[in-house]
């Protein structure tokens, strides 16, 4: 009798047809998104922890020790020592009390571009544009406004860094995760900020119907408004740092957690990756 083939849910993500059903599948999928997580891998080895990598922090590449698990709670079941590891990479995060950062891949891939499989003889895409390549298509006022805003954002913390994206704009990282999507517009800058589900002055929330429950939007059109916007950006940065500390999801489809009754009590721990 032939062995029965058991597969996970259909995801069709970057050449992986079905979701992982074991640790090996997690490792393969992680290899598909490592660059999106601003990481590179130095070593995958036997024993604990499984992997040694580095993650960009804005100041350089920080060493991170990684353990792969199908579910995050397996880390505890395997009696691993949390003090010898930095990050758990898993398909499903089911350990709310986890003391480590968790990258839950099923949440990460929801917000990442999914390039379809193409013929090997198809022409490759052009290289990623630089910020000046984008700005040359916009008025000089927008260029000045962006450079002033960009300078002020970087003054908030030396760990904040940015990535230029193909759609005319940039993303700002905290350094682990995106907390601002900035789009260039003819009349100024459109900012989509992480709010953690909280109300921020002047920021329009997206609500739940289309995702983005933890995100909001505000526009910057005049240089004299930069300082006011910067106070909102600082708050967004503080909120994403708090969410990371509590292992909360920060992605587009993440729903806000209920606030703990005691301010000193950490919220239930869940996590995702990105970009």
N, C-alpha and C positions, 0 to 999 in steps of 0.2 A: 504494500500500500504506500502510495506516495505521501510525503510529508505535506500537511496542510499549510498553506501560506496565510498568515495572519498579518494584516497591515493596519495602520492607524487611519485617521481621517484624511480625506483628500485635501491637500494644501497647494500642490503644484507650485512650489516655491523654488525658484532658481535651480531647476533640474531635479529637485526632490519631490516625488509625486505624492507620497503619503507622510503624515506626521510620524515622528519617532515613536517607537514602542519600547525602546530600551536605551541604555547608556551609549551604545555605539552610534545609534541614530542621532543622539544629542551632539556627540562629537562631530559627526559629519555636518550637521546643520550649523553648528557653531563656526565651522570653517567657512561656511557661506556668508557669514555676517561679521566676521572678525574686523574687517576694514570699516564697516559701518559703525562699529562700536569703538572706533579709533584705537584699535589694539593691533599688535602683531605678536606672533608666537615664537618663542625661543626654543622650547623643548616640550615634547609630549613623551612621558616616560612611564615605566611601570612603578607601582607603589603609590604612596600618598605624599603630596597631592599629585594629581594626574598631569598637570600642565604648568609651565612657567611662561608667562608672557609679559608684555609691557603695554601700558596705556598712556596715551598722550594727555598731559595735564595743563598745557599752555606754557609751562616752563621747561618741559622736557618729557622723557619717557619713564614713567614710574613702573617698577617691577611689581607684578601681581602673581600670586600663586592661586591656581584655579583647580577646583575639583568638579568633575562631571558627574551628574546623577540624572536618572530619568525623572525622579521626583526629588524635591529638595529634602524631604524628610528622610530619604534614604541615607543622607549624610550622617544623621543621628543614629540610624539603625546600624550603620557600619562602624559606629564608635570612633569616628574620626575626631581629631583634636582641633577645635576651631582656632586655637592660637597658632596653628601651623598652616593656616590657609586664609586667603583674603576674599575670595569670591566663589560662590557656587553657581555653576551654569547648569540649568536643567530645562526640561520641556514644561513641567508643571510645578508651580510653587505651592506646596501644601503644608508648609511649616511656619505658621504665623509668628512663633517665638524665635525664629532663626536669628542668631547673633551676628551673622555675616551678611555682606551684600549678596543679593541673589539676582541673577540675570535669567529671567523666565523667557525662553525663546518663543513660546507660543504667543506671548504678548509683543515681543520685539518685532516679529516679522509682519505684524499688522500695519506698522507705520513705515515699512521700508519699501523702496521700489523693487518691483519684481520683473527683472529682465527676462523675456521669453527665450526659449531655446531657439537658436538660429543655425542656419547652415554654416559650416566652418568657412566656406568660401565667400561669405557675405562681407562687404566692406566694414571695417571697424569704425566706431564713432570717433569724432574729433575729441581732442583733449579737453579737460575741464577748463572753463574760462576763468580769468582773474577778475577781481572786483573792478578794475579800470575798464576791462572789456565790456562789462555791464554798464558802467556809468557813462560811457561815451554816447550812449543812446538816450540819455536823459539830460534835462536842462542843467546848466552850471549851478543853479540854486540848489538843486537836489544833491549834486556832488558835494558842495560846501556843507550842506546840512548833514549829509551822511558822515563826512570826515569828522565834523565836530561831535556828533553823537557817538561815533565809534571810539573816539579818543576818550570821551567821558565814561563810556561803559567799561573800558579796559582799566580805568582808574579805580573802579569799584573793588576789584581784586586782581592780583597778578596771576590768578589761576584761570580767569575767564579768557577764552580764546574763541576764534571764529573760523568758520569754514565757508568758502564761496560755493554756492550751488548753481546748477545749470539754469533753473528759473531765475530771472534777474533778482538777486538778493543774496543774503548771507544768513547763516545760523550761528548763534552764540551758545557756547557750552559752559558748564558750571564748575569744574571741567568735565565731569563724567557724562552729563546728559544735556540735551538741548533745553534751554529755557526761553529763548527768543527766536522766532522766525521773522526776519526782516525782508520785506519786499520793496524794491524800488518802484515808484510810481511817478508819473509826470508832475503831479502836484506835491510830492513829498515822499514820506516813508510810511509804510504800513507795518505795524508791529503786532505780532501774535505772541502773547506772553503766557507763561505758566502761572496760574493763579491758585492752584491747589483747591479749586472750588470756592475760594473766598472772594468777596466783593472788593475790588480795588477801584479807587476813585478815578472816574473817567474811562474805565475799561469795560467794554461791552462783552458780556459772557455769551458763550455759544449755547449753553444749555445741554440737554441730553439727547435730543432727537437725532442729531447728526454727529454724535461724538463730541469731543472737545469740552466735556463737562469741567475739566480742570484748566481750561484755556480761555483767554479772552483777547479782544482786539482793540487797539487804539491807533490813531494816526498822528504823525508828527509832520507839520507843514511849515513851521517857522522856527528860525534859529532861537528866537527869544523864548520858545517853549521847551527848549532842550532840558533845562534844569528841572522843570516840573515833571517832565517825562522820566528823568533820571531817578526821581524819588520812587516812581512806580517800578522802574527796572530794578532798583535795589531791593524792593520788597519782593519782587518776583524771584530774584536770586536767593534771598533768604528762604523763601518758601520751597524752592526746589532743593536747597541744601537740607532743609528739615525733612522733606519727603524722602530724600535718599537715605538720611540717617535712620528713618523709621521703616525703610524697605517698602515704601509705598509706590504703586505704579505712577508714572509720570507721563505715559504715552497718551496719544489722542483719544483712545477708547477707554481710558481708565476712568472709573467712577469714584467720586469723593468718598472717603471713609467717614464714619460717624466720629465726631470729636470725642476724645476720652473725657470723662467727667472731671478727672483731676488733671490739671495742666502738666503736671510732672509725669503723667502716665503716657507711655508711648502708644501710638496707634497700632492696630493690627498690622503685621508685617507682610507685605506682598511686594512684588517688584517686576519691572520689565527692563529692557535695555535701552536706546536711543536716541537715534538720531535725530 
